[in-house]
Amino acid sequence: MTTQGNAANSAADTGADAAPDQAPAPDLAELEDRWLRAMAELDNVRKRHSRELDRERAAERARVAAAWLPVLDNLELALGHASDDAFAQGVRAILDQAVEVLARLGYPRQDATGVPFDPAVHEVVTVLDDPDAPPNTVVRVLRPGYGDLRPAAVAVSRRRE
């Protein structure tokens, strides 16, 4: 074979082999569609990450706030047994400050009496006969509740029969 024959054969071989092996180049519309879909997926990932981050922050805030509840309970017990001196007033000021911090974090104190019993915020510990209170009314708070952290432990008036 001659050099010209080899060149013709090699051009024919590359032309015949190149067509089936290579996919046609994507057109501009298809590339734009792929790009838009990738951008939409990235936006969805960002939003999902933001929601998960907010959920984790709220859960961690609740865990930390719940860890402080026994400290608040013990301060209240101490104040119940303390005299009314300057030291007790200082402990009361610290307790009030801690309760305010929990309220700012979204866990307000629930210690109201005379309100109707609500199972979403109250936990009945005992039922009392109280002729002055309407039935199913909170007559005494035994342990205050704090938002979604824990329900208030309460004594409720009994239904009159």
Secondary structure, DSSP 8 states (H G I E B T S, - for coil): --HHHHHHHHHHHHHHHHHHHS-----HHHHHHHHHHHHHHHHHHHHHHHHHHHHHHHHHHHHHHHHHHHHHHHHHHHHHHS-SSHHHHHHHHHHHHHHHHHHHTT--EE--SSSB--TTTEEEEEEE--TTS-TTBEEEEEE-EETTTB-EEEEEE----
